[in-house]
Amino acid sequence: MTLLNALKGKKPEQIENERNRHLADMVWIGVGNAGMKLLDKVCSLDIESNLHEIYPIGIRTSKFDCQSPKNIEQDQIIDLGEEKERRLAKGTGGDQSLAQKIFLKKKDVFLERIGQSTIESAPLFLLGSLAGGTAGGGIPVLAKLLKKNFPNNPVLIAGILPDPHEGSTLQANASRSLLFLEEYDALILFENRAIRSATIEEGFDILNDEFAETLYSLFAVRPEEYALNTQKMLNLTKRFGKEGICLTHRCVSEEIMLEEPKTDEEREVLKSDMVRLLKLNLSHYPEEVLRSARGGAYHIGSNRNFLLHDLVSLLSTTVEDLLGGNGALVVPGFWRSQDYLIEIVTTLVGVDSSKYEFAKRINGKWKILYEEDEIENSRGELLKI
């Protein structure tokens, strides 16, 4: 039973008590500064939608990371900096080897907290920057721990990659983190893109909002007949997620007619506009990425008062054609957004990593920061889990 159904017909005080007792349908774990900020934004979307289906857990090695989250309570945060380990209070300093040791040492704390918070088969999301020390070093450890101890719970990783202009150190960390990521059901990658028209902080906030809205649109529960619900997405990612990486893109248009079409001509214009917007969204993926995908999904939101019976089929055919007609599985969905906009979010699943430019570019760059002996020793530590 979802929380939404559990709360029907109850008084406000009963609702609050029910929420406090209800085990989460999804546990989202933000790791490090970037991961916790992304998690905080995802939770704000969950609260705004009044679904309250996400249970957040924040993990940090520095109390300076995400100091004042608005939607994550203090008892939902695991702080790894202890008084007797003052150097940890300042984080890992970008050292993923140190982060790995810390996470292995604290593994029982994570497992106990997650065991108290989730139900069997509920998806477990790991969010964080693969270029950082805390998340880049800790997420491979957490993923392996979760797969071993919660075998019936899908484990999905949403990893943020550095912008090429952010320097070789961050690219080396991202390279090492990808090298160590082996245990998961799907790996979703986001590229950090510098926004030149904004300050650094404003730019990261804009990207954080975009990543959060993309993830929430794809995976959050929406109680509507045509919505792309969590189970559909999980089935898709579990089927192809281990065969390659997952990439996503979101675009918004204010130009498409939002009123219900009344004539055949208006219906045709609407269908044409929707196909155009979907093609625009998919054009942001490199052609070689599109053609290597084993599956894909699209989720369309608006304040629509319409759903043409042949629109879903038309859009699905469009995606299949753009994926090269290689038999890729396409999953559609529509939801009712409160905004006066049309929003399309897409994801490609099972993309061949050798076709993905970023993965090729940073392959082997871990050698900038890490020695081969250290890599082998770290691999040995993970094998003991």
C-alpha positions in Angstrom: 0.0 0.0 0.0 1.3 3.4 -0.9 1.4 6.3 1.6 -1.1 8.2 -0.6 -3.7 5.4 -0.2 -2.9 5.0 3.5 -3.8 8.7 4.1 -7.1 8.8 2.3 -10.0 10.1 4.5 -7.8 10.7 7.6 -7.6 13.8 9.7 -4.5 16.1 9.7 -3.1 14.7 13.0 -3.7 11.1 11.8 -1.9 11.9 8.6 1.2 13.1 10.4 1.2 10.1 12.7 0.8 7.8 9.6 3.7 9.4 7.8 5.9 8.9 10.8 5.1 5.2 10.9 5.1 4.5 7.2 8.1 2.7 5.7 9.4 4.4 2.6 8.5 3.2 -0.9 11.8 4.7 -2.1 15.0 5.4 -0.1 17.1 8.1 -1.7 20.7 8.4 -0.3 22.6 11.7 -0.9 26.3 11.2 -0.5 28.7 14.2 0.0 27.9 17.8 -0.6 26.6 17.6 -4.1 24.6 14.4 -3.4 22.9 15.9 -0.3 22.0 19.1 -2.2 20.5 17.1 -5.0 18.6 14.9 -2.5 17.3 18.0 -0.7 15.9 19.3 -4.0 14.3 16.0 -4.9 12.6 15.9 -1.4 11.3 19.4 -2.0 9.6 18.2 -5.2 8.2 15.2 -3.3 6.7 17.5 -0.7 5.3 19.9 -3.2 3.5 17.1 -5.0 2.1 15.9 -1.6 3.2 12.3 -2.2 5.8 12.0 0.5 7.0 8.7 -1.0 10.7 9.4 -0.6 12.7 8.7 2.6 16.0 10.7 2.5 19.3 9.7 4.0 22.2 12.1 3.8 25.8 11.0 4.3 28.7 13.4 4.7 32.3 13.4 5.9 32.3 17.1 6.6 29.8 19.1 8.6 30.4 21.9 6.2 28.7 19.9 3.4 25.1 20.9 2.9 25.0 22.5 6.3 21.3 23.6 6.3 19.2 21.3 4.2 15.6 22.3 4.1 14.0 18.9 3.6 16.4 16.5 5.3 16.0 16.2 9.1 19.1 16.0 11.3 18.3 12.5 12.4 18.2 11.5 8.7 21.9 12.5 8.3 24.9 10.3 8.9 27.9 12.3 9.9 31.2 10.5 9.6 33.4 13.1 11.2 33.9 12.0 14.8 35.5 14.1 17.5 38.4 11.7 17.9 39.0 11.9 14.1 39.1 15.6 13.6 40.7 15.3 10.2 37.5 13.7 9.0 35.5 16.8 10.1 37.0 18.5 7.1 36.0 15.9 4.7 38.2 13.6 2.6 40.0 16.4 0.8 39.0 14.7 -2.5 40.8 11.5 -1.6 38.6 8.6 -2.7 40.9 6.0 -1.1 40.4 7.7 2.3 36.6 7.8 1.6 36.6 4.1 0.8 38.3 3.3 4.1 35.8 5.5 6.1 32.8 3.9 4.4 34.0 0.4 5.0 34.6 1.2 8.6 31.1 2.6 9.1 29.3 0.0 7.0 27.2 -1.3 9.9 25.8 2.2 10.5 24.6 2.5 7.0 23.1 -1.0 6.9 21.2 -0.5 10.1 19.8 2.8 9.1 18.7 1.6 5.7 17.2 -1.6 7.1 15.1 0.5 9.5 13.9 2.7 6.7 12.9 0.5 3.7 10.6 -2.3 2.7 11.6 -5.3 0.6 11.8 -4.5 -3.1 11.8 -0.8 -2.6 14.3 1.0 -4.9 17.5 2.4 -3.3 18.9 5.4 -5.0 22.5 6.7 -4.5 23.1 10.3 -5.5 26.4 12.1 -5.6 29.3 13.6 -7.6 31.6 10.9 -8.9 34.3 13.5 -9.1 34.4 14.1 -5.4 36.2 12.3 -2.6 33.2 11.4 -0.4 30.7 10.3 -3.0 33.2 9.1 -5.7 34.9 6.9 -3.2 31.9 6.0 -1.0 29.2 5.2 -3.6 31.0 2.1 -5.0 31.3 0.8 -1.4 27.6 1.6 -0.6 26.4 0.0 -3.9 28.2 -3.3 -3.1 26.9 -3.3 0.5 23.3 -2.7 -0.6 23.4 -5.4 -3.4 24.8 -7.9 -0.9 22.5 -7.1 2.1 19.3 -6.1 0.3 19.3 -8.4 -2.8 15.6 -7.8 -3.5 15.9 -4.0 -3.6 17.0 -2.5 -6.9 20.0 -0.3 -6.5 20.2 2.7 -8.8 23.1 5.2 -8.9 22.7 8.8 -10.2 26.3 10.0 -10.6 27.3 13.5 -11.6 30.3 13.9 -13.8 32.6 16.9 -13.9 32.6 19.6 -16.5 35.8 19.3 -18.8 36.7 22.8 -17.6 36.8 21.8 -14.0 40.3 20.4 -14.2 42.2 17.1 -14.4 41.9 16.3 -10.7 38.1 16.0 -10.8 38.3 14.0 -14.1 40.8 11.6 -12.5 38.4 11.0 -9.5 35.5 10.4 -11.9 37.7 7.9 -13.8 38.5 6.1 -10.6 35.0 6.0 -9.4 33.7 4.6 -12.7 36.4 2.0 -12.5 35.2 0.8 -9.1 31.4 0.9 -9.8 30.4 -2.7 -10.4 27.4 -3.6 -8.2 24.1 -1.8 -9.3 21.0 -2.3 -11.3 21.4 0.9 -13.3 24.0 3.7 -13.5 22.5 7.1 -14.5 25.1 9.7 -15.5 24.7 13.5 -15.5 27.3 15.7 -17.1 28.0 18.9 -15.1 27.8 21.7 -17.6 29.2 25.1 -16.8 26.6 27.9 -17.1 28.6 30.9 -18.2 25.9 33.4 -17.6 25.7 32.7 -13.9 28.0 32.8 -11.0 29.6 29.4 -10.0 27.1 29.0 -7.1 24.1 30.0 -9.2 25.2 27.7 -12.0 25.4 24.7 -9.7 22.0 25.5 -8.2 20.5 25.7 -11.7 22.0 22.3 -12.6 21.0 20.8 -9.3 17.4 21.8 -10.0 17.5 20.3 -13.5 19.0 17.0 -12.3 16.5 16.8 -9.4 13.5 17.5 -11.7 14.7 15.0 -14.2 15.1 12.2 -11.7 11.9 13.0 -10.0 9.9 13.0 -13.3 11.3 9.7 -14.2 11.1 7.7 -11.0 8.6 9.4 -8.6 5.2 7.8 -8.1 2.4 9.7 -9.9 -1.0 8.3 -9.2 -2.4 8.7 -12.8 -3.5 6.1 -15.4 -1.0 7.1 -18.0 1.9 8.1 -15.8 5.3 6.5 -16.1 5.3 5.0 -12.7 8.2 3.7 -10.7 7.7 0.0 -11.5 7.7 0.6 -15.2 11.0 2.5 -14.9 12.5 -0.1 -12.6 11.5 -2.9 -15.0 13.3 -1.0 -17.8 16.4 -0.2 -15.9 16.7 -3.7 -14.4 16.4 -5.3 -17.8 19.1 -3.2 -19.5 20.8 -1.2 -16.8 23.6 -3.6 -16.2 24.4 -3.8 -19.9 25.5 -0.2 -20.2 25.0 3.3 -18.9 21.9 5.4 -18.7 21.7 9.0 -19.9 18.8 11.4 -19.5 17.7 14.8 -20.9 14.9 17.2 -20.0 13.5 20.0 -22.0 10.6 22.4 -21.5 8.5 24.3 -24.1 6.1 27.2 -23.6 5.1 27.3 -27.2 2.8 24.3 -27.6 -0.9 24.9 -27.4 -2.1 23.8 -24.0 -5.9 23.9 -24.6 -7.8 20.7 -25.5 -7.9 20.5 -29.3 -11.5 20.8 -30.7 -11.0 20.3 -34.4 -9.1 17.7 -36.5 -6.8 20.4 -37.6 -5.9 21.4 -34.0 -5.4 17.8 -33.2 -2.9 17.4 -36.0 -1.1 20.6 -35.0 -0.8 19.3 -31.5 0.6 15.9 -32.5 3.1 17.6 -34.8 4.2 19.9 -32.0 4.6 17.1 -29.6 6.7 15.0 -32.0 8.9 18.1 -32.8 9.5 18.7 -29.1 10.4 15.0 -28.5 12.8 15.1 -31.4 14.4 18.2 -30.0 14.9 16.5 -26.7 16.5 13.4 -28.3 18.7 15.5 -30.5 20.7 16.4 -27.4 22.1 12.8 -27.4 24.9 12.1 -29.8 23.8 9.9 -32.7 26.1 7.0 -31.7 24.6 7.1 -28.2 21.1 7.0 -29.6 21.8 4.1 -31.8 23.5 2.0 -29.2 20.7 2.2 -26.6 18.9 -1.0 -25.7 15.8 0.8 -24.3 14.3 4.2 -23.7 11.6 6.0 -21.9 9.8 9.4 -22.3 7.6 11.1 -19.7 5.6 14.1 -20.8 4.0 16.6 -18.3 1.7 19.5 -18.8 -1.5 21.0 -17.5 -3.2 19.1 -20.4 -6.9 18.4 -20.5 -6.3 16.0 -23.4 -4.7 12.7 -24.3 -5.2 11.8 -27.9 -5.6 8.0 -28.2 -3.0 7.8 -31.1 -0.5 10.3 -29.6 1.3 7.7 -27.4 1.7 5.3 -30.4 3.0 8.2 -32.6 5.5 9.3 -30.0 6.7 5.8 -29.3 7.2 5.1 -33.0 9.2 8.4 -33.2 11.6 7.2 -30.4 11.9 3.7 -31.9 12.9 5.3 -35.2 15.5 7.6 -33.6 17.0 4.7 -31.7 17.8 3.1 -35.1 14.9 0.6 -35.2 17.1 -1.9 -33.4 14.2 -3.4 -31.4 14.8 -1.2 -28.4 12.1 -1.3 -25.7 10.3 2.1 -25.4 8.2 2.9 -22.3 5.9 6.0 -22.5 4.2 8.1 -19.8 2.1 11.2 -19.3 1.5 13.2 -16.1 -0.5 16.2 -15.2 1.9 19.1 -14.3 0.6 22.2 -12.5 2.8 24.4 -14.6 1.6 26.1 -17.8 4.3 24.3 -19.7 5.0 21.2 -21.7 7.9 19.2 -20.2 9.5 16.1 -21.7 12.0 14.0 -19.9 13.7 11.1 -21.7 16.2 8.4 -20.7 18.3 6.0 -22.7 19.1 2.7 -21.1 21.8 0.2 -21.9 24.0 2.6 -23.8 27.4 1.1 -24.9 30.0 3.0 -22.8 32.4 2.8 -25.7 30.0 5.0 -27.6 29.9 7.6 -24.9 32.4 10.4 -25.4 32.9 11.3 -21.8 33.6 7.8 -20.6 36.2 7.4 -23.4 37.8 10.7 -22.6 38.5 10.0 -18.9 39.4 6.3 -19.4 42.6 5.7 -17.4 42.8 9.3 -16.1 42.7 7.9 -12.5 46.5 7.5 -12.9 46.9 11.3 -12.5 46.1 10.9 -8.8 46.3 7.2 -7.9 49.0 4.6 -8.1 48.3 1.2 -9.5 49.3 -0.5 -6.2 46.7 1.7 -4.4 44.1 0.7 -6.9 44.8 -3.0 -6.5 44.8 -2.7 -2.7 41.4 -0.8 -2.8 40.0 -3.5 -5.1 41.1 -6.1 -2.5 39.3 -4.2 0.2 36.0 -4.2 -1.8 36.3 -7.9 -2.6 36.2 -8.6 1.1 32.7 -7.1 1.5 
